[in-house]
Amino acid sequence: MSDLARTQVRFPGELMEWLKQQAREQNRSMNAQLVEIIQQAKGKAKNEQA
């Protein structure tokens, strides 16, 4: 990932707590966990379009 973009997002508290828990369980930072979730969703969407 050589081309990084910075952004700021807001999450409902319940979703933020879920994300924190997921990141802890996967031994990832919250950022890395978000990237993983989005990459998986992108792959799934691409497969559904094919």
CHARMM internal coordinates of N, CA and C (Angstrom, degrees):
IC EDIT
DIST 1 N 1 CA 1.4517
DIST 1 CA 1 C 1.5227
ANGL 1 N 1 CA 1 C 109.46
DIST 1 C 2 N 1.2778
ANGL 1 CA 1 C 2 N 117.10
DIHE 1 N 1 CA 1 C 2 N 83.23
DIST 2 N 2 CA 1.4549
ANGL 1 C 2 N 2 CA 120.02
DIHE 1 CA 1 C 2 N 2 CA -178.33
DIST 2 CA 2 C 1.5197
ANGL 2 N 2 CA 2 C 112.07
DIHE 1 C 2 N 2 CA 2 C -85.95
DIST 2 C 3 N 1.3118
ANGL 2 CA 2 C 3 N 117.62
DIHE 2 N 2 CA 2 C 3 N -21.68
DIST 3 N 3 CA 1.4555
ANGL 2 C 3 N 3 CA 121.56
DIHE 2 CA 2 C 3 N 3 CA -177.38
DIST 3 CA 3 C 1.5249
ANGL 3 N 3 CA 3 C 108.94
DIHE 2 C 3 N 3 CA 3 C -106.55
DIST 3 C 4 N 1.3262
ANGL 3 CA 3 C 4 N 116.54
DIHE 3 N 3 CA 3 C 4 N 95.68
DIST 4 N 4 CA 1.4563
ANGL 3 C 4 N 4 CA 121.00
DIHE 3 CA 3 C 4 N 4 CA -176.91
DIST 4 CA 4 C 1.5169
ANGL 4 N 4 CA 4 C 110.64
DIHE 3 C 4 N 4 CA 4 C -102.78
DIST 4 C 5 N 1.3160
ANGL 4 CA 4 C 5 N 115.99
DIHE 4 N 4 CA 4 C 5 N 142.62
DIST 5 N 5 CA 1.4606
ANGL 4 C 5 N 5 CA 122.11
DIHE 4 CA 4 C 5 N 5 CA 174.98
DIST 5 CA 5 C 1.5222
ANGL 5 N 5 CA 5 C 108.05
DIHE 4 C 5 N 5 CA 5 C -121.84
DIST 5 C 6 N 1.3002
ANGL 5 CA 5 C 6 N 116.31
DIHE 5 N 5 CA 5 C 6 N 138.62
DIST 6 N 6 CA 1.4606
ANGL 5 C 6 N 6 CA 120.72
DIHE 5 CA 5 C 6 N 6 CA 177.24
DIST 6 CA 6 C 1.5209
ANGL 6 N 6 CA 6 C 109.04
DIHE 5 C 6 N 6 CA 6 C -94.77
DIST 6 C 7 N 1.3268
ANGL 6 CA 6 C 7 N 114.76
DIHE 6 N 6 CA 6 C 7 N 144.77
DIST 7 N 7 CA 1.4544
ANGL 6 C 7 N 7 CA 119.97
DIHE 6 CA 6 C 7 N 7 CA 177.44
DIST 7 CA 7 C 1.5184
ANGL 7 N 7 CA 7 C 108.86
DIHE 6 C 7 N 7 CA 7 C -151.12
DIST 7 C 8 N 1.2908
ANGL 7 CA 7 C 8 N 115.86
DIHE 7 N 7 CA 7 C 8 N 166.83
DIST 8 N 8 CA 1.4566
ANGL 7 C 8 N 8 CA 121.18
DIHE 7 CA 7 C 8 N 8 CA 176.22
DIST 8 CA 8 C 1.5223
ANGL 8 N 8 CA 8 C 106.99
DIHE 7 C 8 N 8 CA 8 C -129.87
DIST 8 C 9 N 1.3115
ANGL 8 CA 8 C 9 N 115.80
DIHE 8 N 8 CA 8 C 9 N 132.20
DIST 9 N 9 CA 1.4619
ANGL 8 C 9 N 9 CA 120.16
DIHE 8 CA 8 C 9 N 9 CA -179.95
DIST 9 CA 9 C 1.5218
ANGL 9 N 9 CA 9 C 109.72
DIHE 8 C 9 N 9 CA 9 C -128.85
DIST 9 C 10 N 1.3238
ANGL 9 CA 9 C 10 N 116.27
DIHE 9 N 9 CA 9 C 10 N 158.43
DIST 10 N 10 CA 1.4620
ANGL 9 C 10 N 10 CA 122.38
DIHE 9 CA 9 C 10 N 10 CA 175.92
DIST 10 CA 10 C 1.5103
ANGL 10 N 10 CA 10 C 108.40
DIHE 9 C 10 N 10 CA 10 C -118.32
DIST 10 C 11 N 1.3266
ANGL 10 CA 10 C 11 N 116.00
DIHE 10 N 10 CA 10 C 11 N 136.50
DIST 11 N 11 CA 1.4547
ANGL 10 C 11 N 11 CA 122.17
DIHE 10 CA 10 C 11 N 11 CA 179.84
DIST 11 CA 11 C 1.5156
ANGL 11 N 11 CA 11 C 109.73
DIHE 10 C 11 N 11 CA 11 C -122.85
DIST 11 C 12 N 1.3243
ANGL 11 CA 11 C 12 N 117.36
DIHE 11 N 11 CA 11 C 12 N 147.50
DIST 12 N 12 CA 1.4644
ANGL 11 C 12 N 12 CA 118.94
DIHE 11 CA 11 C 12 N 12 CA 169.27
DIST 12 CA 12 C 1.5310
ANGL 12 N 12 CA 12 C 108.42
DIHE 11 C 12 N 12 CA 12 C -60.44
DIST 12 C 13 N 1.3276
ANGL 12 CA 12 C 13 N 117.16
DIHE 12 N 12 CA 12 C 13 N 147.85
DIST 13 N 13 CA 1.4570
ANGL 12 C 13 N 13 CA 121.83
DIHE 12 CA 12 C 13 N 13 CA -176.57
DIST 13 CA 13 C 1.5144
ANGL 13 N 13 CA 13 C 113.74
DIHE 12 C 13 N 13 CA 13 C -52.88
DIST 13 C 14 N 1.3319
ANGL 13 CA 13 C 14 N 116.75
DIHE 13 N 13 CA 13 C 14 N -43.21
DIST 14 N 14 CA 1.4665
ANGL 13 C 14 N 14 CA 120.88
DIHE 13 CA 13 C 14 N 14 CA -178.83
DIST 14 CA 14 C 1.5283
ANGL 14 N 14 CA 14 C 111.26
DIHE 13 C 14 N 14 CA 14 C -62.06
DIST 14 C 15 N 1.3226
ANGL 14 CA 14 C 15 N 116.63
DIHE 14 N 14 CA 14 C 15 N -41.29
DIST 15 N 15 CA 1.4646
ANGL 14 C 15 N 15 CA 120.73
DIHE 14 CA 14 C 15 N 15 CA 179.07
DIST 15 CA 15 C 1.5290
ANGL 15 N 15 CA 15 C 110.89
DIHE 14 C 15 N 15 CA 15 C -68.36
DIST 15 C 16 N 1.3156
ANGL 15 CA 15 C 16 N 116.78
DIHE 15 N 15 CA 15 C 16 N -38.14
DIST 16 N 16 CA 1.4625
ANGL 15 C 16 N 16 CA 120.67
DIHE 15 CA 15 C 16 N 16 CA 178.58
DIST 16 CA 16 C 1.5251
ANGL 16 N 16 CA 16 C 110.75
DIHE 15 C 16 N 16 CA 16 C -64.08
DIST 16 C 17 N 1.3098
ANGL 16 CA 16 C 17 N 117.67
DIHE 16 N 16 CA 16 C 17 N -41.73
DIST 17 N 17 CA 1.4639
ANGL 16 C 17 N 17 CA 120.70
DIHE 16 CA 16 C 17 N 17 CA 177.85
DIST 17 CA 17 C 1.5226
ANGL 17 N 17 CA 17 C 110.97
DIHE 16 C 17 N 17 CA 17 C -64.08
DIST 17 C 18 N 1.3386
ANGL 17 CA 17 C 18 N 116.84
DIHE 17 N 17 CA 17 C 18 N -40.07
DIST 18 N 18 CA 1.4649
ANGL 17 C 18 N 18 CA 120.86
DIHE 17 CA 17 C 18 N 18 CA 177.30
DIST 18 CA 18 C 1.5294
ANGL 18 N 18 CA 18 C 110.01
DIHE 17 C 18 N 18 CA 18 C -62.02
DIST 18 C 19 N 1.3288
ANGL 18 CA 18 C 19 N 116.22
DIHE 18 N 18 CA 18 C 19 N -44.87
DIST 19 N 19 CA 1.4664
ANGL 18 C 19 N 19 CA 120.91
DIHE 18 CA 18 C 19 N 19 CA 179.93
DIST 19 CA 19 C 1.5293
ANGL 19 N 19 CA 19 C 111.04
DIHE 18 C 19 N 19 CA 19 C -61.81
DIST 19 C 20 N 1.3188
ANGL 19 CA 19 C 20 N 117.02
DIHE 19 N 19 CA 19 C 20 N -44.40
DIST 20 N 20 CA 1.4670
ANGL 19 C 20 N 20 CA 120.54
DIHE 19 CA 19 C 20 N 20 CA 178.01
DIST 20 CA 20 C 1.5239
ANGL 20 N 20 CA 20 C 110.76
DIHE 19 C 20 N 20 CA 20 C -58.97
DIST 20 C 21 N 1.3255
ANGL 20 CA 20 C 21 N 116.20
DIHE 20 N 20 CA 20 C 21 N -43.78
DIST 21 N 21 CA 1.4643
ANGL 20 C 21 N 21 CA 120.64
DIHE 20 CA 20 C 21 N 21 CA -179.65
DIST 21 CA 21 C 1.5297
ANGL 21 N 21 CA 21 C 110.73
DIHE 20 C 21 N 21 CA 21 C -64.44
DIST 21 C 22 N 1.3174
ANGL 21 CA 21 C 22 N 117.03
DIHE 21 N 21 CA 21 C 22 N -44.15
DIST 22 N 22 CA 1.4618
ANGL 21 C 22 N 22 CA 120.95
DIHE 21 CA 21 C 22 N 22 CA 178.55
DIST 22 CA 22 C 1.5269
ANGL 22 N 22 CA 22 C 110.77
DIHE 21 C 22 N 22 CA 22 C -60.20
DIST 22 C 23 N 1.3100
ANGL 22 CA 22 C 23 N 116.75
DIHE 22 N 22 CA 22 C 23 N -43.90
DIST 23 N 23 CA 1.4670
ANGL 22 C 23 N 23 CA 121.22
DIHE 22 CA 22 C 23 N 23 CA 179.75
DIST 23 CA 23 C 1.5279
ANGL 23 N 23 CA 23 C 110.39
DIHE 22 C 23 N 23 CA 23 C -62.49
DIST 23 C 24 N 1.3251
ANGL 23 CA 23 C 24 N 117.08
DIHE 23 N 23 CA 23 C 24 N -44.45
DIST 24 N 24 CA 1.4751
ANGL 23 C 24 N 24 CA 120.19
DIHE 23 CA 23 C 24 N 24 CA 178.44
DIST 24 CA 24 C 1.5192
ANGL 24 N 24 CA 24 C 110.74
DIHE 23 C 24 N 24 CA 24 C -60.35
DIST 24 C 25 N 1.3349
ANGL 24 CA 24 C 25 N 116.66
DIHE 24 N 24 CA 24 C 25 N -45.77
DIST 25 N 25 CA 1.4649
ANGL 24 C 25 N 25 CA 120.76
DIHE 24 CA 24 C 25 N 25 CA -178.30
DIST 25 CA 25 C 1.5227
ANGL 25 N 25 CA 25 C 112.39
DIHE 24 C 25 N 25 CA 25 C -62.90
DIST 25 C 26 N 1.3181
ANGL 25 CA 25 C 26 N 117.14
DIHE 25 N 25 CA 25 C 26 N -30.89
DIST 26 N 26 CA 1.4642
ANGL 25 C 26 N 26 CA 121.82
DIHE 25 CA 25 C 26 N 26 CA -178.69
DIST 26 CA 26 C 1.5268
ANGL 26 N 26 CA 26 C 112.47
DIHE 25 C 26 N 26 CA 26 C -96.63
DIST 26 C 27 N 1.3315
ANGL 26 CA 26 C 27 N 116.28
DIHE 26 N 26 CA 26 C 27 N 4.40
DIST 27 N 27 CA 1.4748
ANGL 26 C 27 N 27 CA 121.46
DIHE 26 CA 26 C 27 N 27 CA -177.51
DIST 27 CA 27 C 1.5255
ANGL 27 N 27 CA 27 C 111.87
DIHE 26 C 27 N 27 CA 27 C 53.40
DIST 27 C 28 N 1.3244
ANGL 27 CA 27 C 28 N 115.00
DIHE 27 N 27 CA 27 C 28 N 46.46
DIST 28 N 28 CA 1.4642
ANGL 27 C 28 N 28 CA 121.60
DIHE 27 CA 27 C 28 N 28 CA 179.31
DIST 28 CA 28 C 1.5198
ANGL 28 N 28 CA 28 C 109.42
DIHE 27 C 28 N 28 CA 28 C -125.11
DIST 28 C 29 N 1.3123
ANGL 28 CA 28 C 29 N 115.13
DIHE 28 N 28 CA 28 C 29 N 161.37
DIST 29 N 29 CA 1.4606
ANGL 28 C 29 N 29 CA 119.52
DIHE 28 CA 28 C 29 N 29 CA 169.23
DIST 29 CA 29 C 1.5257
ANGL 29 N 29 CA 29 C 107.16
DIHE 28 C 29 N 29 CA 29 C -73.40
DIST 29 C 30 N 1.3153
ANGL 29 CA 29 C 30 N 115.94
DIHE 29 N 29 CA 29 C 30 N 163.15
DIST 30 N 30 CA 1.4676
ANGL 29 C 30 N 30 CA 118.38
DIHE 29 CA 29 C 30 N 30 CA 177.20
DIST 30 CA 30 C 1.5220
ANGL 30 N 30 CA 30 C 110.13
DIHE 29 C 30 N 30 CA 30 C -62.00
DIST 30 C 31 N 1.3237
ANGL 30 CA 30 C 31 N 117.26
DIHE 30 N 30 CA 30 C 31 N -37.98
DIST 31 N 31 CA 1.4568
ANGL 30 C 31 N 31 CA 120.56
DIHE 30 CA 30 C 31 N 31 CA 178.36
DIST 31 CA 31 C 1.5235
ANGL 31 N 31 CA 31 C 111.02
DIHE 30 C 31 N 31 CA 31 C -61.17
DIST 31 C 32 N 1.3365
ANGL 31 CA 31 C 32 N 116.26
DIHE 31 N 31 CA 31 C 32 N -47.96
DIST 32 N 32 CA 1.4665
ANGL 31 C 32 N 32 CA 120.05
DIHE 31 CA 31 C 32 N 32 CA -179.94
DIST 32 CA 32 C 1.5235
ANGL 32 N 32 CA 32 C 110.80
DIHE 31 C 32 N 32 CA 32 C -62.42
DIST 32 C 33 N 1.3270
ANGL 32 CA 32 C 33 N 117.09
DIHE 32 N 32 CA 32 C 33 N -36.86
DIST 33 N 33 CA 1.4630
ANGL 32 C 33 N 33 CA 120.38
DIHE 32 CA 32 C 33 N 33 CA 178.98
DIST 33 CA 33 C 1.5234
ANGL 33 N 33 CA 33 C 110.62
DIHE 32 C 33 N 33 CA 33 C -67.09
DIST 33 C 34 N 1.3134
ANGL 33 CA 33 C 34 N 117.12
DIHE 33 N 33 CA 33 C 34 N -42.43
DIST 34 N 34 CA 1.4689
ANGL 33 C 34 N 34 CA 120.42
DIHE 33 CA 33 C 34 N 34 CA 177.19
DIST 34 CA 34 C 1.5263
ANGL 34 N 34 CA 34 C 111.10
DIHE 33 C 34 N 34 CA 34 C -61.36
DIST 34 C 35 N 1.3268
ANGL 34 CA 34 C 35 N 117.06
DIHE 34 N 34 CA 34 C 35 N -43.86
DIST 35 N 35 CA 1.4644
ANGL 34 C 35 N 35 CA 120.93
DIHE 34 CA 34 C 35 N 35 CA 178.68
DIST 35 CA 35 C 1.5214
ANGL 35 N 35 CA 35 C 109.63
DIHE 34 C 35 N 35 CA 35 C -59.79
DIST 35 C 36 N 1.3284
ANGL 35 CA 35 C 36 N 117.86
DIHE 35 N 35 CA 35 C 36 N -44.86
DIST 36 N 36 CA 1.4662
ANGL 35 C 36 N 36 CA 121.98
DIHE 35 CA 35 C 36 N 36 CA 179.49
DIST 36 CA 36 C 1.5308
ANGL 36 N 36 CA 36 C 111.24
DIHE 35 C 36 N 36 CA 36 C -60.73
DIST 36 C 37 N 1.3243
ANGL 36 CA 36 C 37 N 116.92
DIHE 36 N 36 CA 36 C 37 N -46.65
DIST 37 N 37 CA 1.4676
ANGL 36 C 37 N 37 CA 121.42
DIHE 36 CA 36 C 37 N 37 CA -179.49
DIST 37 CA 37 C 1.5292
ANGL 37 N 37 CA 37 C 110.41
DIHE 36 C 37 N 37 CA 37 C -61.24
DIST 37 C 38 N 1.3182
ANGL 37 CA 37 C 38 N 116.73
DIHE 37 N 37 CA 37 C 38 N -44.14
DIST 38 N 38 CA 1.4659
ANGL 37 C 38 N 38 CA 120.56
DIHE 37 CA 37 C 38 N 38 CA -178.59
DIST 38 CA 38 C 1.5248
ANGL 38 N 38 CA 38 C 110.92
DIHE 37 C 38 N 38 CA 38 C -68.70
DIST 38 C 39 N 1.3313
ANGL 38 CA 38 C 39 N 117.85
DIHE 38 N 38 CA 38 C 39 N -39.87
DIST 39 N 39 CA 1.4673
ANGL 38 C 39 N 39 CA 120.20
DIHE 38 CA 38 C 39 N 39 CA 177.59
DIST 39 CA 39 C 1.5266
ANGL 39 N 39 CA 39 C 110.83
DIHE 38 C 39 N 39 CA 39 C -63.04
DIST 39 C 40 N 1.3219
ANGL 39 CA 39 C 40 N 117.52
DIHE 39 N 39 CA 39 C 40 N -40.51
DIST 40 N 40 CA 1.4642
ANGL 39 C 40 N 40 CA 120.67
DIHE 39 CA 39 C 40 N 40 CA 177.86
DIST 40 CA 40 C 1.5283
ANGL 40 N 40 CA 40 C 110.71
DIHE 39 C 40 N 40 CA 40 C -63.81
DIST 40 C 41 N 1.3286
ANGL 40 CA 40 C 41 N 116.87
DIHE 40 N 40 CA 40 C 41 N -43.61
DIST 41 N 41 CA 1.4639
ANGL 40 C 41 N 41 CA 120.70
DIHE 40 CA 40 C 41 N 41 CA 179.08
DIST 41 CA 41 C 1.5279
ANGL 41 N 41 CA 41 C 110.78
DIHE 40 C 41 N 41 CA 41 C -63.62
DIST 41 C 42 N 1.3194
ANGL 41 CA 41 C 42 N 116.51
DIHE 41 N 41 CA 41 C 42 N -39.56
DIST 42 N 42 CA 1.4693
ANGL 41 C 42 N 42 CA 121.07
DIHE 41 CA 41 C 42 N 42 CA 178.51
DIST 42 CA 42 C 1.5247
ANGL 42 N 42 CA 42 C 110.45
DIHE 41 C 42 N 42 CA 42 C -63.00
DIST 42 C 43 N 1.3323
ANGL 42 CA 42 C 43 N 116.87
DIHE 42 N 42 CA 42 C 43 N -45.14
DIST 43 N 43 CA 1.4632
ANGL 42 C 43 N 43 CA 120.92
DIHE 42 CA 42 C 43 N 43 CA 178.20
DIST 43 CA 43 C 1.5175
ANGL 43 N 43 CA 43 C 111.96
DIHE 42 C 43 N 43 CA 43 C -62.41
DIST 43 C 44 N 1.3197
ANGL 43 CA 43 C 44 N 116.23
DIHE 43 N 43 CA 43 C 44 N -41.59
DIST 44 N 44 CA 1.4640
ANGL 43 C 44 N 44 CA 120.70
DIHE 43 CA 43 C 44 N 44 CA 178.94
DIST 44 CA 44 C 1.5280
ANGL 44 N 44 CA 44 C 110.35
DIHE 43 C 44 N 44 CA 44 C -63.73
DIST 44 C 45 N 1.3247
ANGL 44 CA 44 C 45 N 117.09
DIHE 44 N 44 CA 44 C 45 N -44.24
DIST 45 N 45 CA 1.4639
ANGL 44 C 45 N 45 CA 121.00
DIHE 44 CA 44 C 45 N 45 CA 179.70
DIST 45 CA 45 C 1.5259
ANGL 45 N 45 CA 45 C 110.76
DIHE 44 C 45 N 45 CA 45 C -63.23
DIST 45 C 46 N 1.3245
ANGL 45 CA 45 C 46 N 116.51
DIHE 45 N 45 CA 45 C 46 N -39.47
DIST 46 N 46 CA 1.4691
ANGL 45 C 46 N 46 CA 120.74
DIHE 45 CA 45 C 46 N 46 CA 179.41
DIST 46 CA 46 C 1.5255
ANGL 46 N 46 CA 46 C 110.34
DIHE 45 C 46 N 46 CA 46 C -64.40
DIST 46 C 47 N 1.3413
ANGL 46 CA 46 C 47 N 116.78
DIHE 46 N 46 CA 46 C 47 N -42.80
DIST 47 N 47 CA 1.4632
ANGL 46 C 47 N 47 CA 121.02
DIHE 46 CA 46 C 47 N 47 CA 179.27
DIST 47 CA 47 C 1.5215
ANGL 47 N 47 CA 47 C 111.91
DIHE 46 C 47 N 47 CA 47 C -65.39
DIST 47 C 48 N 1.3239
ANGL 47 CA 47 C 48 N 117.11
DIHE 47 N 47 CA 47 C 48 N -36.15
DIST 48 N 48 CA 1.4640
ANGL 47 C 48 N 48 CA 120.73
DIHE 47 CA 47 C 48 N 48 CA 179.97
DIST 48 CA 48 C 1.5219
ANGL 48 N 48 CA 48 C 111.73
DIHE 47 C 48 N 48 CA 48 C -69.80
DIST 48 C 49 N 1.3273
ANGL 48 CA 48 C 49 N 117.04
DIHE 48 N 48 CA 48 C 49 N -27.77
DIST 49 N 49 CA 1.4604
ANGL 48 C 49 N 49 CA 121.13
DIHE 48 CA 48 C 49 N 49 CA 179.28
DIST 49 CA 49 C 1.5196
ANGL 49 N 49 CA 49 C 111.72
DIHE 48 C 49 N 49 CA 49 C -78.07
DIST 49 C 50 N 1.3198
ANGL 49 CA 49 C 50 N 117.13
DIHE 49 N 49 CA 49 C 50 N -23.70
DIST 50 N 50 CA 1.4718
ANGL 49 C 50 N 50 CA 121.42
DIHE 49 CA 49 C 50 N 50 CA -176.18
DIST 50 CA 50 C 1.5121
ANGL 50 N 50 CA 50 C 111.69
DIHE 49 C 50 N 50 CA 50 C -75.18
END
COOR INIT
IC SEED 1 N 1 CA 1 C
IC BUILD
